[in-house]
Amino acid sequence: MNVLNPASVLVIEDEPMLRLTLGDHLRDRGFEVFEAADGEAGLALFRTHSPCLVTLDLRMAPMDGHAVLAAIRQEDRDVPVIIVSGQGQMDDVILALRAGAFDYLQKPIYDMAILDHAVDRALERRALRLGNASLSRSFLADGPQRPEDFAQLITTSTRMRDIFRYCEAVAQSPEPVLITGETGVGKELLARALHTSSRRTGPFVAVNVAGLDDQAFSDTLFGHVRGAFTGADRAREGLMEQAAGGTLFLDEVGDLGQQAQVRLLRVLQEREYHPLGSDVLRPLRARILAATNRRIDELRGDHGFRSDFFYRLATHAVTLPPLRERPEDIPLLMQHFLIEACTPLGRPVPDCPPALLARLKAYSFPGNVRELKAMAHDTLGRCPAGQLGPEAFRALAEISETEAVGPVPQNPFTDLPVLPSLRAAASALVAEAMHRAGGVQKAAAALLGISPQALNERLKRR
């Protein structure tokens, strides 16, 4: 049998008008549709094209729907089959449901939203079953089955390969994935790899939600209809619609306000949303991925996410380790970034001696992989040719050649008779970071291990 076609539907229906109506509507939704006027033709198309879903009439000749369903179930026990039955056929419908049909619709179908709901539920269940099976298989493997999907994340780390294996296992699940990790570790790259691994045919759409107020958040994600508010002289398609059939990536989701969390929670639960100013619900046809540089324990705290929103958003969750916890990746990454920097300049790639690599491994890399990339590009301007030296790396100036990663500094609050409030401590830490960074927010954010957008929000609240 051929490999599953994840965006195709087979319509087996002997009534020409209904077959045409179902086919045209499903094509408008972006599916590839195959149509058959009888059971034998339908079964032949099923074997040839391996659709992700089948709609099936029961009363056909010479081969009726029960025989077609039985043949499909012998070859594929998972593909969802939706029965389309006429009035007075409830006994037939019950037999079909017992034989493995997923759902049924009664003719005539006046409201195509009923069909849409049944199709969405069927495909969601199939994706969950495939994801669970893939997750089970993944524990027997050393790495992802398709490593090329994760090629943009350069690593030799066993810990990273385990993460890739998990991500590949849940890639086809319709449930959201929460990616956590410090700034610069590659959270968006992992989200793009998840999208690639999902084999979704729609686009990957990314948006940074930090700093969006309630209306901007709703308008950006849900869109609006004409006249929804002052200045809305034309309808606007939101990012959820733009990402239909693909993936919507919400970056810096840890900075969402309570109101935005409530609105997004409803979308995740009901898989539908209202554009601003509209009473008509639209189905969510994009898979939601989210990322934050905040730790899981922070997100679940009193000043973090609502608990219901957290557990819904983190149905699948993965944390990318910082670069200092996988120093074995530094030589490979450094070589990659040097090649990347030298190629457009037509310069030979300089050597990176072992002593320098040792000092790089001793550095804490608060900006993680992003900081290492910036180092590599900046170093070329400080080292005309030949072998690289530590003098070309400003960040290494205070690290001796024999120094390993230093001991954990003493807790600065240990000797204080009275502890400051969390707000006061955070404010003082932000102020010190801004001082050390000379007022440059991007540099201060790297010192704090947060994004520039998150730092900007904290500065506004001071």
C-alpha positions in Angstrom: 0.0 0.0 0.0 1.3 3.5 -0.8 2.4 6.0 1.9 -0.4 8.0 3.5 -1.3 11.2 1.6 -1.8 13.5 4.6 -3.9 16.1 2.7 -6.3 13.9 0.7 -9.9 12.8 1.1 -11.7 10.0 -0.8 -15.5 10.6 -1.4 -17.4 7.4 -2.3 -21.0 8.5 -3.2 -23.4 7.3 -5.9 -25.5 10.5 -5.9 -23.8 12.8 -8.4 -24.9 16.1 -6.9 -24.0 15.2 -3.4 -20.6 13.8 -4.6 -19.9 17.0 -6.5 -21.0 19.2 -3.4 -18.8 17.3 -1.0 -15.8 17.2 -3.3 -16.0 20.9 -4.1 -16.3 21.9 -0.5 -13.4 19.8 0.6 -11.3 21.2 -2.2 -12.1 24.7 -1.0 -10.7 23.7 2.4 -7.4 22.7 0.7 -7.7 19.0 0.5 -6.9 16.9 -2.6 -10.1 15.0 -3.3 -10.7 11.7 -5.1 -14.3 10.9 -6.1 -15.9 7.5 -6.8 -19.4 6.7 -7.9 -19.5 3.2 -6.6 -17.8 0.9 -4.1 -15.5 -1.0 -6.4 -14.1 2.3 -7.9 -13.8 3.7 -4.4 -11.8 0.8 -3.1 -9.5 1.0 -6.1 -8.9 4.7 -5.5 -8.2 4.0 -1.8 -5.6 1.4 -2.7 -3.9 3.7 -5.2 -3.9 7.0 -3.3 -4.0 6.1 0.4 -6.1 9.1 1.5 -6.1 10.4 5.1 -10.0 10.2 5.3 -12.9 8.5 3.5 -16.6 9.6 3.3 -18.7 6.6 2.4 -22.2 6.0 1.2 -23.7 2.8 2.5 -26.4 1.8 -0.1 -24.6 1.4 -3.4 -24.5 -1.3 -6.0 -23.0 -3.7 -6.9 -20.6 -3.4 -3.9 -22.3 -1.7 -0.9 -20.7 0.5 1.8 -20.4 -2.3 4.3 -18.3 -4.4 2.0 -16.1 -1.4 1.2 -15.7 -0.6 4.9 -14.7 -4.2 5.7 -12.1 -4.2 2.9 -10.7 -0.8 4.1 -10.4 -2.1 7.6 -8.5 -5.2 6.5 -5.9 -2.9 4.9 -5.8 0.1 7.3 -7.3 0.0 10.7 -6.6 3.6 11.4 -7.9 5.7 8.5 -11.1 7.4 9.6 -14.3 6.6 7.6 -17.3 8.9 7.9 -20.6 7.3 6.9 -23.0 9.5 4.8 -26.4 7.9 5.2 -30.0 8.6 4.2 -33.0 8.8 6.5 -34.2 5.5 7.8 -30.8 3.9 7.6 -30.0 3.9 11.3 -29.7 0.1 11.6 -27.1 0.2 8.8 -25.3 3.1 10.4 -25.0 1.2 13.7 -23.6 -1.8 11.9 -21.0 0.4 10.2 -20.0 2.1 13.5 -19.5 -1.3 15.1 -17.4 -2.3 12.1 -15.0 0.6 12.7 -16.5 3.7 11.1 -15.6 6.9 12.9 -18.8 9.0 12.5 -21.9 9.4 10.4 -23.7 12.3 8.7 -27.3 12.2 7.6 -28.4 13.2 4.1 -29.2 15.8 3.0 -26.4 17.8 4.4 -27.6 21.4 4.5 -24.8 22.9 6.7 -21.3 22.1 5.6 -20.0 23.2 9.0 -21.3 19.8 10.3 -19.1 18.1 7.7 -16.1 20.3 8.7 -16.6 19.5 12.3 -16.7 15.7 11.6 -13.6 15.9 9.3 -11.6 17.9 11.8 -12.4 15.5 14.7 -11.6 12.5 12.6 -8.2 13.9 11.4 -7.3 15.0 14.9 -7.9 11.5 16.3 -5.9 9.9 13.5 -3.0 12.3 14.1 -3.0 11.5 17.9 -2.9 7.8 17.2 -0.1 8.2 14.7 1.8 10.4 17.2 1.4 7.9 20.0 2.6 5.1 17.8 5.6 7.2 16.6 6.4 8.1 20.2 6.4 4.4 21.2 8.8 3.6 18.3 11.1 6.5 19.1 12.2 5.0 22.4 13.8 2.1 20.5 15.8 4.4 18.2 19.1 6.2 18.8 18.0 9.4 17.0 15.3 10.8 14.7 14.3 8.6 11.7 14.7 11.6 9.5 17.7 13.6 10.8 17.6 15.9 7.8 14.5 17.5 9.3 16.7 18.8 12.2 19.8 19.6 10.1 19.6 23.3 11.0 20.3 22.5 14.6 24.0 21.6 14.5 25.0 19.2 17.3 26.8 16.1 18.4 25.1 16.1 21.8 23.3 12.9 22.9 20.9 15.1 24.9 20.0 17.1 21.8 19.4 13.9 19.7 17.0 12.7 22.4 15.1 15.9 22.0 15.0 15.5 18.2 13.7 12.0 18.6 10.9 13.2 20.9 10.0 16.0 18.6 9.8 13.7 15.6 7.5 11.4 17.6 5.0 14.2 18.4 5.4 16.1 15.1 2.2 14.9 13.6 0.1 15.4 16.7 -2.4 18.3 16.5 -1.7 19.3 20.1 0.4 22.3 20.9 4.1 22.1 21.8 5.8 24.4 24.4 9.5 24.9 23.8 11.5 26.4 26.6 15.1 27.4 26.9 17.4 30.4 27.4 17.7 33.1 24.8 19.8 32.1 21.8 19.5 28.3 22.2 17.6 27.8 18.9 13.9 27.6 20.0 12.6 28.9 16.7 14.9 26.6 14.7 13.5 23.6 16.7 10.0 24.9 15.9 10.8 25.0 12.2 12.2 21.5 12.4 8.9 20.3 14.1 7.0 21.9 11.3 9.1 20.2 8.7 8.8 16.9 10.4 5.0 17.2 10.6 4.8 17.1 6.8 2.1 19.8 7.0 1.5 21.4 3.6 0.7 24.9 4.9 3.2 27.6 5.8 5.2 28.2 9.0 4.1 31.5 10.4 6.0 33.1 13.3 5.0 36.0 15.5 6.7 37.5 18.6 3.8 38.1 21.0 5.8 39.9 23.7 4.6 43.5 24.2 1.3 43.1 22.3 -1.6 44.6 24.1 -5.0 42.8 24.2 -6.4 44.4 21.0 -3.2 44.0 19.1 -2.9 40.4 20.2 -6.4 39.6 19.0 -6.2 41.5 15.8 -2.8 40.0 14.9 -3.9 36.4 15.6 -7.6 36.4 14.8 -7.9 39.2 12.3 -11.0 41.5 12.0 -13.9 42.2 9.7 -14.6 45.6 8.1 -15.9 48.1 10.6 -14.8 46.1 13.7 -13.3 49.2 15.2 -12.4 52.8 14.2 -10.1 52.7 11.2 -10.9 49.1 10.2 -12.0 50.1 6.7 -11.2 46.7 5.3 -11.2 43.1 6.5 -7.9 41.7 7.7 -6.9 38.0 7.8 -5.3 37.0 11.0 -2.2 34.9 11.4 -4.3 31.9 12.4 -5.9 31.9 9.0 -2.6 32.6 7.2 -1.1 29.5 8.9 -4.0 27.3 7.9 -2.8 23.8 7.1 0.6 24.6 8.6 2.1 25.9 11.9 1.6 29.1 13.9 4.7 29.7 16.1 4.1 32.1 19.1 7.5 33.3 20.3 8.0 34.8 23.8 4.6 33.4 24.9 5.8 33.6 28.5 5.1 37.4 28.4 1.4 37.0 27.5 -1.0 38.9 29.8 -3.9 37.2 31.6 -6.5 38.4 29.1 -4.5 37.1 26.1 -4.0 33.8 27.9 -7.8 33.4 28.4 -8.4 34.1 24.7 -5.8 31.7 23.5 -6.9 29.0 25.9 -10.4 29.0 24.4 -8.9 28.6 20.9 -6.7 25.7 22.1 -9.7 24.0 23.8 -12.4 24.6 21.1 -10.1 24.8 18.0 -12.1 27.7 16.8 -12.1 31.5 17.1 -13.9 34.7 16.3 -12.3 37.4 14.1 -12.8 40.8 15.8 -16.2 42.2 15.1 -17.5 38.9 13.7 -20.1 36.5 15.2 -19.1 33.7 12.8 -16.8 31.1 14.2 -13.8 30.0 12.2 -12.1 26.7 12.7 -8.5 26.6 13.8 -6.6 24.8 11.0 -3.1 25.5 12.2 -1.0 23.6 14.7 0.2 25.9 17.5 3.8 25.9 18.7 5.0 28.3 21.4 8.4 29.2 22.9 9.6 31.1 25.9 12.9 31.8 27.7 11.2 31.5 31.1 11.7 28.3 33.1 8.8 25.9 33.6 8.8 26.6 37.3 8.4 30.3 36.6 5.6 29.7 34.2 3.7 27.7 36.8 4.2 30.3 39.6 1.9 32.9 41.0 3.0 35.5 38.5 3.2 33.2 35.5 0.6 31.4 33.4 -2.9 30.5 34.5 -2.7 26.8 35.4 -5.4 25.8 32.9 -3.6 27.7 30.1 -0.2 26.2 31.1 -1.4 22.6 31.0 -3.2 23.1 27.7 -0.3 24.9 26.0 2.3 22.4 27.4 0.5 19.2 26.2 3.9 18.4 24.7 6.9 20.2 26.2 10.6 20.3 25.5 13.5 22.3 27.0 16.6 23.0 25.0 19.7 23.0 27.1 22.0 26.0 27.2 25.3 25.8 25.3 27.4 25.6 28.5 25.7 22.3 29.3 26.7 20.8 25.9 30.3 22.1 25.4 30.9 19.2 23.0 29.0 21.2 20.4 31.3 24.2 20.5 34.0 23.0 18.1 31.4 22.0 15.5 29.4 25.1 15.8 32.5 27.3 15.7 33.7 25.7 12.5 30.2 26.1 11.0 30.0 29.8 11.8 33.5 30.5 10.6 32.7 28.9 7.3 29.4 30.9 7.2 31.3 34.1 7.8 34.2 33.5 5.5 32.3 32.2 2.4 30.7 35.5 1.3 34.0 37.3 1.9 36.1 34.8 -0.1 38.4 34.4 2.8 40.1 31.1 3.8 38.6 29.6 7.0 41.1 30.1 9.9 42.2 27.3 12.2 40.8 27.1 15.7 43.5 25.6 17.9 42.7 23.3 20.8 43.8 25.8 23.4 41.3 28.3 22.1 38.5 25.7 22.0 39.3 24.9 25.6 38.9 28.5 26.6 35.6 28.7 24.6 34.3 25.7 26.5 35.2 27.5 29.8 33.1 30.5 28.9 29.5 30.5 30.2 27.9 31.8 27.0 24.9 33.8 28.4 23.8 34.4 24.8 24.2 30.7 23.9 24.5 29.7 20.3 23.5 33.1 19.1 26.4 34.7 21.0 28.9 32.1 19.6 27.7 33.0 16.1 28.3 36.7 16.8 31.7 35.9 18.2 32.7 34.0 15.1 31.7 36.8 12.8 33.3 39.5 14.9 36.5 37.6 15.3 37.2 37.7 11.6 37.7 41.5 11.8 40.2 41.1 14.6 42.2 38.3 13.1 43.4 39.1 9.5 44.4 35.6 8.5 45.7 32.3 9.6 45.1 30.9 13.1 42.7 32.4 15.6 44.0 33.6 18.9 42.2 34.3 22.2 43.0 38.0 21.8 40.4 38.2 19.0 37.6 37.2 21.4 36.7 40.1 23.7 34.5 37.8 25.9 37.5 35.6 26.7 39.7 38.4 27.9 39.2 37.5 31.6 39.5 33.7 31.2 42.9 32.2 31.7 44.1 29.4 29.5 43.9 26.9 32.4 40.7 28.1 33.8 37.7 25.8 33.7 34.2 27.0 34.4 34.5 28.7 37.8 32.6 27.7 40.9 29.1 28.8 41.4 29.1 32.3 42.9 28.0 32.7 46.4 24.3 33.5 46.8 24.2 37.4 47.0 21.3 37.2 49.4 23.0 34.9 51.9 24.3 37.6 54.2 21.3 40.0 54.1 19.4 40.3 57.4 16.2 41.1 55.5 15.4 39.7 52.1 14.2 42.2 49.4 10.8 41.7 47.7 10.9 39.7 44.5 9.9 42.9 42.6 12.7 44.9 44.2 15.3 42.2 43.6 14.3 41.9 39.9 14.4 45.7 39.5 17.9 45.9 41.0 19.1 43.1 38.8 17.7 44.8 35.7 19.4 48.1 36.7 22.8 46.4 37.2 22.5 44.6 33.9 21.7 47.9 32.1 24.7 49.5 33.9 27.1 46.8 32.9 25.8 46.9 29.3 26.3 50.6 29.0 22.6 51.2 28.5 22.4 48.8 25.5 19.2 46.8 26.0 20.2 43.9 23.7 23.4 43.4 25.6 21.7 43.7 29.0 19.1 41.1 27.9 21.9 38.7 27.0 23.4 39.1 30.5 20.0 38.4 32.1 19.2 35.5 29.8 16.0 37.0 28.5 14.9 38.4 25.2 15.2 42.2 24.4 11.4 42.4 24.2 11.0 40.9 27.6 13.6 43.3 29.0 11.8 46.2 27.4 8.5 45.2 29.1 10.3 45.0 32.5 11.8 48.5 32.0 8.3 49.9 31.2 7.0 48.4 34.5 9.8 50.0 36.6 
